[in-house]
Amino acid sequence: MLFQFDKMPHMLRMILISSSQELKFLSCAAISHVQGAKLMSQFGINVPKGVAVSSVSEIKNVLENHFPGEEEVVVKSQILAGGRGLGTFKNGFKGGVHVVKRSDVEAIADKMLGQVLVTKQTGPDGKPVNQVYLCEKLSLVNEMYFAIALDRASAGPVIIACSKGGTSIEDLAEKYPDMIIKVPVDIWTGITDKEASKVVDGLSLKASEKTSAIEQIKNLYKLFTEKDCTLLEINPLAETADNKLVAADAKLNFDDNAAFRQKEVFALRDKSQEDPREVAAAAADLNYIGLDGEIGCMVNGAGLAMATMDIIKLHGGTPANFLDVGGNASEGQVVEAFKILTSDARVKAILVNIFGGIMKCDVIASGIVNAAKQVSLKVPLVVRLEGTNVDMGKSILKESGMAIIAAEDLDDAARKAVEAIK
């Protein structure tokens, strides 16, 4: 079937662009809770009153000007990861979110600012806290979970909701599987009152007026589609004592393919919160996702890259990354790819798997040799080349005088890479 691409809804374009990738490899950018709250308010979504600060010296004026009558304030560390409340700072301070007395705000913020917070989602390296968000303490009567994500089964957005919230959706799914509802939304028609009503019913609201709650759900969906989100997660979505539905905390991710259309959103990107290897890869126009294995992978093509990772796993190894250099990488990009791979201290061997079509094997081979020399490669290197100019490529590798382990096919390459680290 042929589509007139520029006439498609934004969300459908995003789904088609990303159709060759697994969701966990979907290229996306995220913004902080502070930025998310501002964006949500522009779409008519209720959010708590709050102000971000970057230093303790700012706090006194913020409390006087924005929270004059508040006895307690919520202090939230700002990192691009979830699980902050149960996280631990590397200085030993526990919890990235605290409700504190007004007089204790400066002391608590001082334990967070400039420190590294480790949560379930950051990995052991954690994320630096450059800002804390001071916001009003809400009087809540109910906490729920709400999210919109992309669903391959329905080829469109799906709303996920639970009448219990405030903890991870994984824990909720394990404890209360029957309480989680999923409502797929047709990308062409958008969310209907009936679908929004089904979500509201599933949330089991205690006090909020249903009509206004339905409007909040529709506003959240509008934000998700118009801003090219890949994930919009509200946890908790809360009911207040004055019968309002409020997005008390949120996580928003955006599709990198829509950066040209969402310039204002992507201008908010904080690269200090991102994996420096992924930032370097993006600058070199490489597709890279860091994992936690021992075998670094450099492959051309997303499908071949994932197949390479699978076969490494089949032979008892663990891939350290997903790295697709694309179908027409230059020698310079190959060099940059090697620098990124060797910057990972966990990498004990590197596997290069290239099937040359537009990509010429001799260009890749020259890049491999130059890169290995530039980075003073100290780990085993396994190379499998096939396709255009393959004989020239193999000759370049052989004449380099380097200890490169040649492989005949993908299975052979994966087996040799696993053996090399043993």
C-alpha positions as CSV (number, residue, x, y, z in Angstrom):
1,M,0.0,0.0,0.0
2,L,1.3,3.5,-0.9
3,F,1.0,6.4,1.6
4,Q,1.3,10.1,1.0
5,F,3.8,10.5,3.7
6,D,3.5,14.3,4.4
7,K,-0.3,13.9,4.7
8,M,-0.1,11.3,7.6
9,P,-0.9,12.2,11.2
10,H,2.3,13.0,13.1
11,M,2.0,9.9,15.3
12,L,1.5,7.5,12.4
13,R,4.6,8.9,10.7
14,M,6.5,8.2,13.9
15,I,5.3,4.7,14.1
16,L,6.3,4.0,10.5
17,I,9.7,5.6,10.8
18,S,10.4,3.5,13.9
19,S,8.9,0.2,12.6
20,S,12.3,-1.4,12.1
21,Q,13.3,-1.0,15.7
22,E,12.2,-2.7,18.9
23,L,10.6,-0.3,21.3
24,K,13.5,-0.4,23.8
25,F,15.8,0.8,21.0
26,L,13.4,3.6,20.0
27,S,15.5,6.8,19.6
28,C,14.1,9.4,21.9
29,A,14.9,12.4,24.0
30,A,13.5,13.3,27.4
31,I,12.9,16.5,29.4
32,S,12.9,17.1,33.1
33,H,9.9,17.2,35.3
34,V,10.2,21.0,35.5
35,Q,10.1,21.3,31.8
36,G,7.4,18.7,31.5
37,A,5.2,20.6,34.0
38,K,5.5,23.8,32.0
39,L,4.7,22.0,28.8
40,M,1.7,20.2,30.3
41,S,0.2,23.4,31.6
42,Q,0.3,24.8,28.1
43,F,-2.1,22.0,27.1
44,G,-4.5,22.7,30.0
45,I,-3.3,19.9,32.2
46,N,-3.4,20.5,36.0
47,V,0.1,20.5,37.5
48,P,1.4,21.5,41.0
49,K,2.8,25.0,41.5
50,G,6.6,24.8,41.5
51,V,9.9,26.5,40.8
52,A,13.3,25.0,39.9
53,V,16.5,26.1,41.6
54,S,20.1,25.4,40.7
55,S,21.7,26.6,44.0
56,V,20.9,26.8,47.7
57,S,21.3,30.6,47.6
58,E,18.2,30.9,45.4
59,I,15.9,29.1,47.8
60,K,15.1,31.8,50.4
61,N,13.8,34.2,47.7
62,V,11.8,31.4,46.0
63,L,10.1,30.4,49.3
64,E,9.2,34.1,50.0
65,N,7.9,34.9,46.6
66,H,6.2,31.6,45.6
67,F,5.3,29.8,48.8
68,P,4.6,32.6,51.3
69,G,2.0,30.6,53.3
70,E,3.3,27.1,52.9
71,E,4.5,25.3,56.0
72,E,5.8,22.3,54.0
73,V,7.4,22.1,50.6
74,V,8.2,19.1,48.3
75,V,11.9,19.0,47.2
76,K,12.4,16.9,44.1
77,S,15.8,16.1,42.5
78,Q,15.8,16.6,38.8
79,I,17.2,13.8,36.7
80,L,16.0,12.1,33.6
81,A,15.1,8.8,35.3
82,G,12.3,7.4,37.4
83,G,12.4,5.8,40.8
84,R,13.9,9.0,42.4
85,G,11.9,8.7,45.7
86,L,13.6,5.3,46.4
87,G,17.0,6.3,45.0
88,T,20.2,6.8,47.0
89,F,22.8,9.5,46.5
90,K,26.4,8.5,46.2
91,N,27.0,10.7,49.3
92,G,24.8,8.3,51.2
93,F,21.7,10.5,51.4
94,K,18.6,8.5,50.8
95,G,15.6,9.6,48.6
96,G,15.5,12.0,45.7
97,V,12.1,13.3,46.7
98,H,11.3,14.7,50.2
99,V,8.4,16.5,51.8
100,V,10.0,18.8,54.3
101,K,9.3,21.7,56.7
102,R,9.9,25.1,55.3
103,S,12.9,25.6,57.6
104,D,14.5,22.4,56.3
105,V,14.3,23.1,52.6
106,E,17.8,24.6,52.2
107,A,19.5,21.8,54.2
108,I,17.7,19.0,52.2
109,A,18.4,20.7,48.8
110,D,22.1,21.1,49.8
111,K,22.3,17.3,50.1
112,M,21.0,16.9,46.6
113,L,22.5,19.6,44.5
114,G,25.7,18.7,42.8
115,Q,25.4,15.1,43.9
116,V,24.8,11.9,41.9
117,L,21.5,10.0,42.4
118,V,21.3,6.3,41.7
119,T,17.9,4.7,41.0
120,K,16.6,1.5,39.5
121,Q,16.5,3.3,36.1
122,T,19.9,5.1,36.2
123,G,22.1,2.0,36.6
124,P,25.0,2.1,39.1
125,D,26.6,5.2,37.6
126,G,23.6,7.3,38.5
127,K,22.7,10.8,37.2
128,P,24.0,14.2,38.4
129,V,21.4,16.5,40.1
130,N,22.0,20.0,38.7
131,Q,18.5,21.3,39.8
132,V,15.9,20.6,42.4
133,Y,12.3,21.4,42.0
134,L,10.4,23.1,44.8
135,C,6.7,22.5,44.6
136,E,3.6,22.8,46.7
137,K,2.5,19.9,48.9
138,L,-0.9,18.7,47.7
139,S,-3.6,17.3,49.9
140,L,-4.2,14.1,48.0
141,V,-7.2,11.8,48.5
142,N,-6.2,9.3,45.7
143,E,-3.0,8.4,43.8
144,M,-3.2,6.6,40.4
145,Y,-1.0,5.6,37.5
146,F,-1.5,6.9,33.9
147,A,0.6,6.5,30.8
148,I,0.4,6.7,27.0
149,A,2.9,4.7,25.0
150,L,3.2,3.3,21.5
151,D,1.7,-0.2,21.0
152,R,2.9,-2.4,18.1
153,A,-0.1,-4.7,18.5
154,S,-2.6,-2.0,17.7
155,A,-0.1,0.1,15.6
156,G,-0.9,3.2,17.5
157,P,-0.9,4.8,21.0
158,V,-2.3,2.9,24.0
159,I,-3.4,4.4,27.3
160,I,-2.3,2.4,30.3
161,A,-4.0,3.2,33.6
162,C,-4.3,1.8,37.1
163,S,-6.4,3.0,40.1
164,K,-3.3,2.6,42.3
165,G,-0.2,4.6,41.7
166,G,2.8,6.3,43.3
167,T,5.0,3.2,42.7
168,S,6.5,1.6,39.5
169,I,4.1,0.1,37.0
170,E,6.1,-3.1,37.1
171,D,5.3,-3.5,40.8
172,L,1.7,-2.6,40.1
173,A,1.4,-5.1,37.3
174,E,2.8,-7.8,39.6
175,K,0.5,-7.0,42.6
176,Y,-2.6,-5.8,40.9
177,P,-2.7,-7.2,37.3
178,D,-6.5,-7.1,37.2
179,M,-6.6,-3.4,38.0
180,I,-4.5,-2.3,35.0
181,I,-6.5,-1.2,32.0
182,K,-5.3,-0.7,28.4
183,V,-7.2,1.5,26.0
184,P,-5.8,1.5,22.4
185,V,-6.6,4.7,20.5
186,D,-7.1,4.9,16.7
187,I,-4.5,7.2,15.3
188,W,-6.8,8.5,12.6
189,T,-9.8,9.4,14.7
190,G,-7.9,10.3,17.9
191,I,-9.3,9.8,21.4
192,T,-13.1,9.7,21.8
193,D,-15.2,10.7,24.8
194,K,-16.1,7.0,25.1
195,E,-12.4,5.9,25.3
196,A,-11.6,8.8,27.7
197,S,-14.6,7.8,29.8
198,K,-13.4,4.2,29.9
199,V,-10.0,5.4,31.3
200,V,-11.7,7.6,33.9
201,D,-13.9,4.6,35.0
202,G,-10.8,2.4,35.3
203,L,-9.1,5.0,37.5
204,S,-11.9,4.7,40.1
205,L,-11.9,8.3,41.0
206,K,-13.1,9.2,44.5
207,A,-14.0,12.8,44.2
208,S,-13.2,14.4,40.9
209,E,-16.0,15.4,38.6
210,K,-16.1,12.9,35.7
211,T,-16.6,15.5,32.9
212,S,-13.5,17.5,33.9
213,A,-11.5,14.3,34.4
214,I,-12.4,13.2,30.8
215,E,-11.1,16.6,29.5
216,Q,-7.8,16.1,31.4
217,I,-7.4,12.7,29.8
218,K,-8.1,14.2,26.3
219,N,-5.6,17.0,27.0
220,L,-2.9,14.5,27.9
221,Y,-3.5,12.6,24.7
222,K,-3.4,15.9,22.7
223,L,0.0,16.7,24.2
224,F,1.2,13.2,23.4
225,T,0.3,13.4,19.7
226,E,1.0,17.0,18.9
227,K,4.4,16.9,20.6
228,D,5.5,13.6,19.0
229,C,5.9,11.8,22.4
230,T,7.0,8.2,22.6
231,L,6.1,8.1,26.3
232,L,3.9,10.2,28.6
233,E,3.9,8.8,32.1
234,I,2.1,10.4,35.0
235,N,2.9,8.7,38.3
236,P,1.1,9.6,40.4
237,L,-1.9,11.1,38.6
238,A,-3.6,12.4,41.8
239,E,-6.9,13.6,43.1
240,T,-6.8,16.5,45.5
241,A,-9.0,17.3,48.4
242,D,-10.6,20.1,46.3
243,N,-11.7,17.6,43.6
244,K,-9.0,18.3,41.0
245,L,-7.1,15.7,38.9
246,V,-3.5,16.7,39.0
247,A,-0.3,15.4,37.2
248,A,1.7,15.3,40.3
249,D,4.8,13.8,38.7
250,A,5.6,13.1,35.1
251,K,8.0,11.6,32.6
252,L,7.9,12.6,28.9
253,N,10.0,11.2,26.0
254,F,10.0,12.5,22.5
255,D,10.9,10.9,19.1
256,D,14.2,12.1,17.7
257,N,12.8,11.7,14.2
258,A,10.5,14.7,15.0
259,A,13.3,17.0,16.2
260,F,12.9,19.2,13.0
261,R,9.2,19.7,13.9
262,Q,9.6,20.0,17.7
263,K,12.5,22.6,17.8
264,E,11.2,24.2,21.0
265,V,11.0,20.8,22.8
266,F,14.5,19.6,21.7
267,A,16.0,23.0,22.7
268,L,15.3,21.9,26.3
269,R,17.5,18.8,25.9
270,D,20.0,18.4,28.8
271,K,22.9,16.3,27.4
272,S,24.5,16.2,30.9
273,Q,21.7,13.8,31.8
274,E,22.4,11.5,28.9
275,D,24.9,8.7,28.3
276,P,28.0,10.6,26.9
277,R,28.6,7.7,24.5
278,E,25.1,8.2,23.0
279,V,25.7,11.9,22.8
280,A,29.0,11.4,21.0
281,A,27.4,8.8,18.7
282,A,24.6,11.2,17.7
283,A,27.2,13.9,16.9
284,A,28.8,11.5,14.5
285,D,25.5,10.4,13.0
286,L,25.7,6.9,14.5
287,N,22.9,4.9,16.1
288,Y,24.1,3.8,19.5
289,I,22.5,2.4,22.7
290,G,24.6,1.4,25.6
291,L,23.9,-2.0,27.3
292,D,25.7,-3.8,30.1
293,G,27.6,-6.6,28.4
294,E,31.2,-7.4,27.5
295,I,31.3,-7.6,23.7
296,G,31.2,-4.3,21.8
297,C,29.4,-4.5,18.5
298,M,29.8,-2.4,15.4
299,V,27.4,-3.4,12.6
300,N,25.8,-1.8,9.6
301,G,22.0,-2.0,9.6
302,A,19.6,-2.1,12.6
303,G,18.3,-5.6,11.7
304,L,21.8,-7.0,11.3
305,A,22.8,-5.3,14.6
306,M,20.0,-7.0,16.5
307,A,20.7,-10.3,14.9
308,T,24.4,-10.0,15.9
309,M,23.4,-9.3,19.5
310,D,21.1,-12.3,19.5
311,I,23.8,-14.6,18.2
312,I,26.3,-13.3,20.7
313,K,23.8,-14.2,23.4
314,L,23.2,-17.6,21.8
315,H,26.9,-18.4,22.2
316,G,26.9,-17.4,25.8
317,G,28.1,-13.9,25.5
318,T,26.5,-10.5,26.3
319,P,26.5,-7.5,23.9
320,A,27.8,-4.2,25.3
321,N,25.8,-2.1,23.0
322,F,23.7,-1.7,19.9
323,L,25.7,0.2,17.3
324,D,24.5,0.7,13.8
325,V,26.9,2.7,11.6
326,G,24.4,2.9,8.8
327,G,24.6,1.9,5.2
328,N,27.1,4.5,4.0
329,A,29.4,5.3,6.9
330,S,32.7,7.1,6.2
331,E,36.1,6.1,7.5
332,G,35.9,8.9,10.0
333,Q,32.6,7.6,11.4
334,V,34.2,4.1,11.9
335,V,37.0,5.8,13.9
336,E,34.4,7.6,16.0
337,A,32.6,4.3,16.5
338,F,35.7,2.6,17.8
339,K,36.4,5.5,20.2
340,I,32.9,5.1,21.6
341,L,33.2,1.3,22.0
342,T,36.6,1.5,23.7
343,S,35.4,4.2,26.1
344,D,33.3,1.5,27.8
345,A,35.4,-0.1,30.5
346,R,33.2,-3.2,30.5
347,V,34.1,-4.1,26.8
348,K,36.4,-7.1,26.8
349,A,36.2,-7.7,23.0
350,I,34.9,-6.0,19.9
351,L,32.9,-7.7,17.1
352,V,32.7,-5.9,13.7
353,N,30.0,-7.4,11.4
354,I,29.7,-5.7,8.1
355,F,27.6,-6.7,5.1
356,G,28.8,-4.4,2.3
357,G,26.2,-3.1,-0.1
358,I,26.4,0.6,-0.5
359,M,28.9,0.3,2.4
360,K,32.2,-0.8,0.9
361,C,34.2,-3.4,2.8
362,D,37.6,-1.7,1.9
363,V,36.4,1.6,3.4
364,I,35.3,-0.2,6.6
365,A,38.6,-2.1,6.7
366,S,40.7,1.1,6.4
367,G,38.6,2.7,9.1
368,I,39.0,-0.3,11.4
369,V,42.8,-0.3,11.0
370,N,43.1,3.5,11.5
371,A,40.7,3.4,14.5
372,A,42.5,0.5,16.2
373,K,45.8,2.4,15.9
374,Q,44.3,5.7,17.1
375,V,42.8,4.2,20.3
376,S,45.7,1.8,20.9
377,L,43.3,-1.1,20.9
378,K,44.0,-3.5,23.8
379,V,41.1,-5.9,23.5
380,P,40.5,-8.7,21.0
381,L,39.0,-7.6,17.7
382,V,36.9,-10.0,15.6
383,V,35.9,-8.9,12.1
384,R,33.5,-10.4,9.7
385,L,33.3,-8.7,6.2
386,E,31.0,-9.7,3.3
387,G,29.8,-7.9,0.2
388,T,31.2,-5.1,-2.0
389,N,35.0,-5.1,-2.3
390,V,35.2,-7.8,0.4
391,D,38.6,-9.2,-1.0
392,M,40.1,-5.7,-0.9
393,G,38.8,-5.3,2.7
394,K,40.3,-8.6,3.9
395,S,43.6,-7.8,2.2
396,I,43.8,-4.4,4.1
397,L,43.1,-6.1,7.4
398,K,45.7,-8.9,6.7
399,E,48.4,-6.4,5.6
400,S,47.9,-4.2,8.6
401,G,50.0,-6.4,10.8
402,M,47.5,-6.2,13.6
403,A,46.2,-9.2,15.5
404,I,42.7,-9.1,14.0
405,I,40.6,-12.3,14.3
406,A,38.9,-13.0,11.0
407,A,35.6,-14.7,10.8
408,E,33.8,-16.3,7.8
409,D,30.2,-15.7,8.8
410,L,28.1,-14.3,11.6
411,D,27.9,-17.5,13.6
412,D,31.7,-17.9,13.4
413,A,32.2,-14.3,14.4
414,A,30.0,-14.5,17.5
415,R,31.6,-17.7,18.6
416,K,35.1,-16.3,18.2
417,A,34.2,-13.1,20.1
418,V,32.8,-15.1,23.0
419,E,35.9,-17.3,23.1
420,A,38.2,-14.3,23.0
421,I,36.9,-13.0,26.3
422,K,37.3,-16.4,27.9
